[in-house]
Amino acid sequence: MIDDILEFIFELLLELVPNAVWKVLLSVVGIAVTVVGATKITESTRIGAALIAVGTFLFIGSLFSLYRSS
């Protein structure tokens, strides 16, 4: 029952928000994750490097997707 409700809300959210907004949101999240990784790299090199890699991938991937769609 709860699965159906959550699935309905998730699908409704995906339909209402345009793809460009999701891509810009992913860009912002990518920048934030990269900044967190840069600050964490002094404490833990592995965690910091992983966060930087994920953030960079999110940022570049969403920008590339925005570029290709226009």
mmCIF file as gemmi writes it, N, C-alpha and C atoms, coordinates in Angstrom:
data_model
loop_
_atom_site.group_PDB
_atom_site.id
_atom_site.type_symbol
_atom_site.label_atom_id
_atom_site.label_alt_id
_atom_site.label_comp_id
_atom_site.label_asym_id
_atom_site.label_entity_id
_atom_site.label_seq_id
_atom_site.pdbx_PDB_ins_code
_atom_site.Cartn_x
_atom_site.Cartn_y
_atom_site.Cartn_z
_atom_site.occupancy
_atom_site.B_iso_or_equiv
_atom_site.pdbx_formal_charge
_atom_site.auth_seq_id
_atom_site.auth_asym_id
_atom_site.pdbx_PDB_model_num
ATOM 1 N N . MET Axp A 1 ? 0.817 -1.19 0 1 0 ? 1 A 1
ATOM 2 C CA . MET Axp A 1 ? 0 0 0 1 0 ? 1 A 1
ATOM 3 C C . MET Axp A 1 ? 0.867 1.264 0 1 0 ? 1 A 1
ATOM 4 N N . ILE Axp A 2 ? 1.836 1.295 0.904 1 0 ? 2 A 1
ATOM 5 C CA . ILE Axp A 2 ? 2.7 2.475 0.974 1 0 ? 2 A 1
ATOM 6 C C . ILE Axp A 2 ? 3.564 2.584 -0.282 1 0 ? 2 A 1
ATOM 7 N N . ASP Axp A 3 ? 3.909 1.432 -0.872 1 0 ? 3 A 1
ATOM 8 C CA . ASP Axp A 3 ? 4.688 1.448 -2.115 1 0 ? 3 A 1
ATOM 9 C C . ASP Axp A 3 ? 3.919 2.131 -3.244 1 0 ? 3 A 1
ATOM 10 N N . ASP Axp A 4 ? 2.637 1.838 -3.33 1 0 ? 4 A 1
ATOM 11 C CA . ASP Axp A 4 ? 1.819 2.447 -4.378 1 0 ? 4 A 1
ATOM 12 C C . ASP Axp A 4 ? 1.703 3.956 -4.192 1 0 ? 4 A 1
ATOM 13 N N . ILE Axp A 5 ? 1.561 4.381 -2.952 1 0 ? 5 A 1
ATOM 14 C CA . ILE Axp A 5 ? 1.447 5.814 -2.675 1 0 ? 5 A 1
ATOM 15 C C . ILE Axp A 5 ? 2.75 6.525 -3.015 1 0 ? 5 A 1
ATOM 16 N N . LEU Axp A 6 ? 3.875 5.957 -2.587 1 0 ? 6 A 1
ATOM 17 C CA . LEU Axp A 6 ? 5.172 6.568 -2.876 1 0 ? 6 A 1
ATOM 18 C C . LEU Axp A 6 ? 5.471 6.571 -4.372 1 0 ? 6 A 1
ATOM 19 N N . GLU Axp A 7 ? 5.096 5.498 -5.053 1 0 ? 7 A 1
ATOM 20 C CA . GLU Axp A 7 ? 5.304 5.437 -6.498 1 0 ? 7 A 1
ATOM 21 C C . GLU Axp A 7 ? 4.47 6.5 -7.213 1 0 ? 7 A 1
ATOM 22 N N . PHE Axp A 8 ? 3.236 6.685 -6.766 1 0 ? 8 A 1
ATOM 23 C CA . PHE Axp A 8 ? 2.374 7.703 -7.358 1 0 ? 8 A 1
ATOM 24 C C . PHE Axp A 8 ? 2.948 9.103 -7.153 1 0 ? 8 A 1
ATOM 25 N N . ILE Axp A 9 ? 3.414 9.392 -5.94 1 0 ? 9 A 1
ATOM 26 C CA . ILE Axp A 9 ? 3.998 10.707 -5.649 1 0 ? 9 A 1
ATOM 27 C C . ILE Axp A 9 ? 5.259 10.92 -6.467 1 0 ? 9 A 1
ATOM 28 N N . PHE Axp A 10 ? 6.086 9.897 -6.573 1 0 ? 10 A 1
ATOM 29 C CA . PHE Axp A 10 ? 7.331 9.994 -7.333 1 0 ? 10 A 1
ATOM 30 C C . PHE Axp A 10 ? 7.055 10.245 -8.814 1 0 ? 10 A 1
ATOM 31 N N . GLU Axp A 11 ? 6.112 9.508 -9.389 1 0 ? 11 A 1
ATOM 32 C CA . GLU Axp A 11 ? 5.763 9.695 -10.803 1 0 ? 11 A 1
ATOM 33 C C . GLU Axp A 11 ? 5.137 11.066 -11.049 1 0 ? 11 A 1
ATOM 34 N N . LEU Axp A 12 ? 4.314 11.524 -10.128 1 0 ? 12 A 1
ATOM 35 C CA . LEU Axp A 12 ? 3.708 12.841 -10.254 1 0 ? 12 A 1
ATOM 36 C C . LEU Axp A 12 ? 4.775 13.934 -10.211 1 0 ? 12 A 1
ATOM 37 N N . LEU Axp A 13 ? 5.735 13.783 -9.328 1 0 ? 13 A 1
ATOM 38 C CA . LEU Axp A 13 ? 6.826 14.751 -9.225 1 0 ? 13 A 1
ATOM 39 C C . LEU Axp A 13 ? 7.665 14.773 -10.491 1 0 ? 13 A 1
ATOM 40 N N . LEU Axp A 14 ? 7.934 13.598 -11.048 1 0 ? 14 A 1
ATOM 41 C CA . LEU Axp A 14 ? 8.71 13.532 -12.284 1 0 ? 14 A 1
ATOM 42 C C . LEU Axp A 14 ? 7.973 14.148 -13.467 1 0 ? 14 A 1
ATOM 43 N N . GLU Axp A 15 ? 6.66 14.018 -13.485 1 0 ? 15 A 1
ATOM 44 C CA . GLU Axp A 15 ? 5.882 14.587 -14.585 1 0 ? 15 A 1
ATOM 45 C C . GLU Axp A 15 ? 5.753 16.099 -14.479 1 0 ? 15 A 1
ATOM 46 N N . LEU Axp A 16 ? 5.657 16.629 -13.272 1 0 ? 16 A 1
ATOM 47 C CA . LEU Axp A 16 ? 5.422 18.056 -13.094 1 0 ? 16 A 1
ATOM 48 C C . LEU Axp A 16 ? 6.675 18.906 -13.278 1 0 ? 16 A 1
ATOM 49 N N . VAL Axp A 17 ? 7.828 18.363 -12.931 1 0 ? 17 A 1
ATOM 50 C CA . VAL Axp A 17 ? 9.069 19.136 -13.003 1 0 ? 17 A 1
ATOM 51 C C . VAL Axp A 17 ? 9.746 18.857 -14.342 1 0 ? 17 A 1
ATOM 52 N N . PRO Axp A 18 ? 10.06 19.904 -15.111 1 0 ? 18 A 1
ATOM 53 C CA . PRO Axp A 18 ? 10.714 19.699 -16.413 1 0 ? 18 A 1
ATOM 54 C C . PRO Axp A 18 ? 12.119 19.113 -16.268 1 0 ? 18 A 1
ATOM 55 N N . ASN Axp A 19 ? 12.583 18.476 -17.34 1 0 ? 19 A 1
ATOM 56 C CA . ASN Axp A 19 ? 13.901 17.844 -17.32 1 0 ? 19 A 1
ATOM 57 C C . ASN Axp A 19 ? 15.023 18.852 -17.112 1 0 ? 19 A 1
ATOM 58 N N . ALA Axp A 20 ? 14.881 20.049 -17.65 1 0 ? 20 A 1
ATOM 59 C CA . ALA Axp A 20 ? 15.928 21.062 -17.494 1 0 ? 20 A 1
ATOM 60 C C . ALA Axp A 20 ? 16.124 21.424 -16.023 1 0 ? 20 A 1
ATOM 61 N N . VAL Axp A 21 ? 15.043 21.448 -15.269 1 0 ? 21 A 1
ATOM 62 C CA . VAL Axp A 21 ? 15.149 21.761 -13.842 1 0 ? 21 A 1
ATOM 63 C C . VAL Axp A 21 ? 15.905 20.652 -13.117 1 0 ? 21 A 1
ATOM 64 N N . TRP Axp A 22 ? 15.629 19.396 -13.456 1 0 ? 22 A 1
ATOM 65 C CA . TRP Axp A 22 ? 16.352 18.284 -12.835 1 0 ? 22 A 1
ATOM 66 C C . TRP Axp A 22 ? 17.837 18.353 -13.163 1 0 ? 22 A 1
ATOM 67 N N . LYS Axp A 23 ? 18.159 18.737 -14.395 1 0 ? 23 A 1
ATOM 68 C CA . LYS Axp A 23 ? 19.566 18.807 -14.801 1 0 ? 23 A 1
ATOM 69 C C . LYS Axp A 23 ? 20.298 19.923 -14.072 1 0 ? 23 A 1
ATOM 70 N N . VAL Axp A 24 ? 19.647 21.065 -13.914 1 0 ? 24 A 1
ATOM 71 C CA . VAL Axp A 24 ? 20.261 22.164 -13.167 1 0 ? 24 A 1
ATOM 72 C C . VAL Axp A 24 ? 20.406 21.783 -11.699 1 0 ? 24 A 1
ATOM 73 N N . LEU Axp A 25 ? 19.407 21.105 -11.161 1 0 ? 25 A 1
ATOM 74 C CA . LEU Axp A 25 ? 19.483 20.647 -9.775 1 0 ? 25 A 1
ATOM 75 C C . LEU Axp A 25 ? 20.636 19.667 -9.586 1 0 ? 25 A 1
ATOM 76 N N . LEU Axp A 26 ? 20.834 18.764 -10.537 1 0 ? 26 A 1
ATOM 77 C CA . LEU Axp A 26 ? 21.965 17.839 -10.457 1 0 ? 26 A 1
ATOM 78 C C . LEU Axp A 26 ? 23.295 18.567 -10.568 1 0 ? 26 A 1
ATOM 79 N N . SER Axp A 27 ? 23.346 19.631 -11.34 1 0 ? 27 A 1
ATOM 80 C CA . SER Axp A 27 ? 24.568 20.432 -11.424 1 0 ? 27 A 1
ATOM 81 C C . SER Axp A 27 ? 24.899 21.053 -10.075 1 0 ? 27 A 1
ATOM 82 N N . VAL Axp A 28 ? 23.89 21.601 -9.418 1 0 ? 28 A 1
ATOM 83 C CA . VAL Axp A 28 ? 24.101 22.221 -8.108 1 0 ? 28 A 1
ATOM 84 C C . VAL Axp A 28 ? 24.515 21.172 -7.075 1 0 ? 28 A 1
ATOM 85 N N . VAL Axp A 29 ? 23.875 20.017 -7.107 1 0 ? 29 A 1
ATOM 86 C CA . VAL Axp A 29 ? 24.247 18.935 -6.194 1 0 ? 29 A 1
ATOM 87 C C . VAL Axp A 29 ? 25.672 18.474 -6.476 1 0 ? 29 A 1
ATOM 88 N N . GLY Axp A 30 ? 26.043 18.39 -7.742 1 0 ? 30 A 1
ATOM 89 C CA . GLY Axp A 30 ? 27.406 18.002 -8.104 1 0 ? 30 A 1
ATOM 90 C C . GLY Axp A 30 ? 28.436 18.973 -7.577 1 0 ? 30 A 1
ATOM 91 N N . ILE Axp A 31 ? 28.152 20.268 -7.682 1 0 ? 31 A 1
ATOM 92 C CA . ILE Axp A 31 ? 29.069 21.275 -7.146 1 0 ? 31 A 1
ATOM 93 C C . ILE Axp A 31 ? 29.169 21.147 -5.631 1 0 ? 31 A 1
ATOM 94 N N . ALA Axp A 32 ? 28.031 20.953 -4.966 1 0 ? 32 A 1
ATOM 95 C CA . ALA Axp A 32 ? 28.035 20.829 -3.507 1 0 ? 32 A 1
ATOM 96 C C . ALA Axp A 32 ? 28.817 19.599 -3.053 1 0 ? 32 A 1
ATOM 97 N N . VAL Axp A 33 ? 28.631 18.476 -3.731 1 0 ? 33 A 1
ATOM 98 C CA . VAL Axp A 33 ? 29.354 17.253 -3.363 1 0 ? 33 A 1
ATOM 99 C C . VAL Axp A 33 ? 30.85 17.424 -3.603 1 0 ? 33 A 1
ATOM 100 N N . THR Axp A 34 ? 31.225 18.119 -4.666 1 0 ? 34 A 1
ATOM 101 C CA . THR Axp A 34 ? 32.638 18.369 -4.944 1 0 ? 34 A 1
ATOM 102 C C . THR Axp A 34 ? 33.255 19.243 -3.859 1 0 ? 34 A 1
ATOM 103 N N . VAL Axp A 35 ? 32.536 20.255 -3.415 1 0 ? 35 A 1
ATOM 104 C CA . VAL Axp A 35 ? 33.041 21.127 -2.35 1 0 ? 35 A 1
ATOM 105 C C . VAL Axp A 35 ? 33.184 20.356 -1.043 1 0 ? 35 A 1
ATOM 106 N N . VAL Axp A 36 ? 32.211 19.525 -0.721 1 0 ? 36 A 1
ATOM 107 C CA . VAL Axp A 36 ? 32.306 18.704 0.491 1 0 ? 36 A 1
ATOM 108 C C . VAL Axp A 36 ? 33.489 17.752 0.391 1 0 ? 36 A 1
ATOM 109 N N . GLY Axp A 37 ? 33.695 17.171 -0.775 1 0 ? 37 A 1
ATOM 110 C CA . GLY Axp A 37 ? 34.843 16.285 -0.974 1 0 ? 37 A 1
ATOM 111 C C . GLY Axp A 37 ? 36.16 17.014 -0.83 1 0 ? 37 A 1
ATOM 112 N N . ALA Axp A 38 ? 36.217 18.254 -1.305 1 0 ? 38 A 1
ATOM 113 C CA . ALA Axp A 38 ? 37.454 19.032 -1.19 1 0 ? 38 A 1
ATOM 114 C C . ALA Axp A 38 ? 37.764 19.369 0.264 1 0 ? 38 A 1
ATOM 115 N N . THR Axp A 39 ? 36.736 19.584 1.067 1 0 ? 39 A 1
ATOM 116 C CA . THR Axp A 39 ? 36.989 19.858 2.48 1 0 ? 39 A 1
ATOM 117 C C . THR Axp A 39 ? 37.282 18.586 3.265 1 0 ? 39 A 1
ATOM 118 N N . LYS Axp A 40 ? 36.738 17.452 2.835 1 0 ? 40 A 1
ATOM 119 C CA . LYS Axp A 40 ? 36.964 16.179 3.525 1 0 ? 40 A 1
ATOM 120 C C . LYS Axp A 40 ? 38.298 15.535 3.173 1 0 ? 40 A 1
ATOM 121 N N . ILE Axp A 41 ? 38.934 15.99 2.092 1 0 ? 41 A 1
ATOM 122 C CA . ILE Axp A 41 ? 40.138 15.315 1.622 1 0 ? 41 A 1
ATOM 123 C C . ILE Axp A 41 ? 41.283 15.444 2.627 1 0 ? 41 A 1
ATOM 124 N N . THR Axp A 42 ? 41.244 16.46 3.49 1 0 ? 42 A 1
ATOM 125 C CA . THR Axp A 42 ? 42.288 16.591 4.506 1 0 ? 42 A 1
ATOM 126 C C . THR Axp A 42 ? 42.123 15.551 5.608 1 0 ? 42 A 1
ATOM 127 N N . GLU Axp A 43 ? 40.886 15.14 5.881 1 0 ? 43 A 1
ATOM 128 C CA . GLU Axp A 43 ? 40.626 14.147 6.915 1 0 ? 43 A 1
ATOM 129 C C . GLU Axp A 43 ? 40.808 12.722 6.39 1 0 ? 43 A 1
ATOM 130 N N . SER Axp A 44 ? 40.224 12.447 5.249 1 0 ? 44 A 1
ATOM 131 C CA . SER Axp A 44 ? 40.294 11.113 4.659 1 0 ? 44 A 1
ATOM 132 C C . SER Axp A 44 ? 40.462 11.255 3.153 1 0 ? 44 A 1
ATOM 133 N N . THR Axp A 45 ? 41.597 10.79 2.674 1 0 ? 45 A 1
ATOM 134 C CA . THR Axp A 45 ? 41.898 10.942 1.253 1 0 ? 45 A 1
ATOM 135 C C . THR Axp A 45 ? 40.927 10.144 0.386 1 0 ? 45 A 1
ATOM 136 N N . ARG Axp A 46 ? 40.587 8.943 0.807 1 0 ? 46 A 1
ATOM 137 C CA . ARG Axp A 46 ? 39.699 8.1 -0.008 1 0 ? 46 A 1
ATOM 138 C C . ARG Axp A 46 ? 38.292 8.669 -0.098 1 0 ? 46 A 1
ATOM 139 N N . ILE Axp A 47 ? 37.745 9.062 1.044 1 0 ? 47 A 1
ATOM 140 C CA . ILE Axp A 47 ? 36.382 9.603 1.042 1 0 ? 47 A 1
ATOM 141 C C . ILE Axp A 47 ? 36.338 10.919 0.275 1 0 ? 47 A 1
ATOM 142 N N . GLY Axp A 48 ? 37.317 11.772 0.514 1 0 ? 48 A 1
ATOM 143 C CA . GLY Axp A 48 ? 37.364 13.047 -0.197 1 0 ? 48 A 1
ATOM 144 C C . GLY Axp A 48 ? 37.483 12.867 -1.695 1 0 ? 48 A 1
ATOM 145 N N . ALA Axp A 49 ? 38.359 11.958 -2.104 1 0 ? 49 A 1
ATOM 146 C CA . ALA Axp A 49 ? 38.542 11.716 -3.539 1 0 ? 49 A 1
ATOM 147 C C . ALA Axp A 49 ? 37.285 11.118 -4.161 1 0 ? 49 A 1
ATOM 148 N N . ALA Axp A 50 ? 36.62 10.219 -3.443 1 0 ? 50 A 1
ATOM 149 C CA . ALA Axp A 50 ? 35.386 9.626 -3.965 1 0 ? 50 A 1
ATOM 150 C C . ALA Axp A 50 ? 34.291 10.683 -4.115 1 0 ? 50 A 1
ATOM 151 N N . LEU Axp A 51 ? 34.167 11.562 -3.128 1 0 ? 51 A 1
ATOM 152 C CA . LEU Axp A 51 ? 33.161 12.621 -3.218 1 0 ? 51 A 1
ATOM 153 C C . LEU Axp A 51 ? 33.471 13.587 -4.354 1 0 ? 51 A 1
ATOM 154 N N . ILE Axp A 52 ? 34.745 13.911 -4.525 1 0 ? 52 A 1
ATOM 155 C CA . ILE Axp A 52 ? 35.124 14.793 -5.628 1 0 ? 52 A 1
ATOM 156 C C . ILE Axp A 52 ? 34.804 14.137 -6.968 1 0 ? 52 A 1
ATOM 157 N N . ALA Axp A 53 ? 35.09 12.847 -7.09 1 0 ? 53 A 1
ATOM 158 C CA . ALA Axp A 53 ? 34.817 12.145 -8.349 1 0 ? 53 A 1
ATOM 159 C C . ALA Axp A 53 ? 33.318 12.091 -8.639 1 0 ? 53 A 1
ATOM 160 N N . VAL Axp A 54 ? 32.521 11.775 -7.632 1 0 ? 54 A 1
ATOM 161 C CA . VAL Axp A 54 ? 31.068 11.702 -7.826 1 0 ? 54 A 1
ATOM 162 C C . VAL Axp A 54 ? 30.502 13.084 -8.152 1 0 ? 54 A 1
ATOM 163 N N . GLY Axp A 55 ? 30.94 14.098 -7.427 1 0 ? 55 A 1
ATOM 164 C CA . GLY Axp A 55 ? 30.461 15.453 -7.682 1 0 ? 55 A 1
ATOM 165 C C . GLY Axp A 55 ? 30.823 15.946 -9.064 1 0 ? 55 A 1
ATOM 166 N N . THR Axp A 56 ? 32.055 15.668 -9.478 1 0 ? 56 A 1
ATOM 167 C CA . THR Axp A 56 ? 32.489 16.081 -10.81 1 0 ? 56 A 1
ATOM 168 C C . THR Axp A 56 ? 31.695 15.351 -11.886 1 0 ? 56 A 1
ATOM 169 N N . PHE Axp A 57 ? 31.462 14.057 -11.68 1 0 ? 57 A 1
ATOM 170 C CA . PHE Axp A 57 ? 30.669 13.282 -12.633 1 0 ? 57 A 1
ATOM 171 C C . PHE Axp A 57 ? 29.25 13.836 -12.748 1 0 ? 57 A 1
ATOM 172 N N . LEU Axp A 58 ? 28.625 14.156 -11.611 1 0 ? 58 A 1
ATOM 173 C CA . LEU Axp A 58 ? 27.271 14.718 -11.64 1 0 ? 58 A 1
ATOM 174 C C . LEU Axp A 58 ? 27.246 16.057 -12.36 1 0 ? 58 A 1
ATOM 175 N N . PHE Axp A 59 ? 28.204 16.914 -12.042 1 0 ? 59 A 1
ATOM 176 C CA . PHE Axp A 59 ? 28.233 18.249 -12.631 1 0 ? 59 A 1
ATOM 177 C C . PHE Axp A 59 ? 28.482 18.196 -14.134 1 0 ? 59 A 1
ATOM 178 N N . ILE Axp A 60 ? 29.511 17.488 -14.546 1 0 ? 60 A 1
ATOM 179 C CA . ILE Axp A 60 ? 29.851 17.425 -15.97 1 0 ? 60 A 1
ATOM 180 C C . ILE Axp A 60 ? 28.78 16.668 -16.753 1 0 ? 60 A 1
ATOM 181 N N . GLY Axp A 61 ? 28.256 15.592 -16.172 1 0 ? 61 A 1
ATOM 182 C CA . GLY Axp A 61 ? 27.211 14.825 -16.851 1 0 ? 61 A 1
ATOM 183 C C . GLY Axp A 61 ? 25.944 15.626 -17.078 1 0 ? 61 A 1
ATOM 184 N N . SER Axp A 62 ? 25.53 16.386 -16.079 1 0 ? 62 A 1
ATOM 185 C CA . SER Axp A 62 ? 24.311 17.179 -16.254 1 0 ? 62 A 1
ATOM 186 C C . SER Axp A 62 ? 24.534 18.342 -17.215 1 0 ? 62 A 1
ATOM 187 N N . LEU Axp A 63 ? 25.712 18.961 -17.179 1 0 ? 63 A 1
ATOM 188 C CA . LEU Axp A 63 ? 25.996 20.028 -18.143 1 0 ? 63 A 1
ATOM 189 C C . LEU Axp A 63 ? 26.069 19.483 -19.566 1 0 ? 63 A 1
ATOM 190 N N . PHE Axp A 64 ? 26.677 18.321 -19.731 1 0 ? 64 A 1
ATOM 191 C CA . PHE Axp A 64 ? 26.748 17.695 -21.045 1 0 ? 64 A 1
ATOM 192 C C . PHE Axp A 64 ? 25.348 17.358 -21.554 1 0 ? 64 A 1
ATOM 193 N N . SER Axp A 65 ? 24.493 16.881 -20.667 1 0 ? 65 A 1
ATOM 194 C CA . SER Axp A 65 ? 23.125 16.554 -21.04 1 0 ? 65 A 1
ATOM 195 C C . SER Axp A 65 ? 22.341 17.814 -21.419 1 0 ? 65 A 1
ATOM 196 N N . LEU Axp A 66 ? 22.546 18.9 -20.683 1 0 ? 66 A 1
ATOM 197 C CA . LEU Axp A 66 ? 21.896 20.162 -21.04 1 0 ? 66 A 1
ATOM 198 C C . LEU Axp A 66 ? 22.371 20.655 -22.395 1 0 ? 66 A 1
ATOM 199 N N . TYR Axp A 67 ? 23.654 20.519 -22.658 1 0 ? 67 A 1
ATOM 200 C CA . TYR Axp A 67 ? 24.223 20.963 -23.932 1 0 ? 67 A 1
ATOM 201 C C . TYR Axp A 67 ? 23.656 20.152 -25.098 1 0 ? 67 A 1
ATOM 202 N N . ARG Axp A 68 ? 23.538 18.844 -24.914 1 0 ? 68 A 1
ATOM 203 C CA . ARG Axp A 68 ? 23.049 17.981 -25.997 1 0 ? 68 A 1
ATOM 204 C C . ARG Axp A 68 ? 21.564 18.167 -26.255 1 0 ? 68 A 1
ATOM 205 N N . SER Axp A 69 ? 20.796 18.518 -25.23 1 0 ? 69 A 1
ATOM 206 C CA . SER Axp A 69 ? 19.35 18.648 -25.417 1 0 ? 69 A 1
ATOM 207 C C . SER Axp A 69 ? 18.957 19.971 -26.07 1 0 ? 69 A 1
ATOM 208 N N . SER Axp A 70 ? 19.855 20.941 -26.073 1 0 ? 70 A 1
ATOM 209 C CA . SER Axp A 70 ? 19.488 22.233 -26.679 1 0 ? 70 A 1
ATOM 210 C C . SER Axp A 70 ? 20.012 22.394 -28.079 1 0 ? 70 A 1
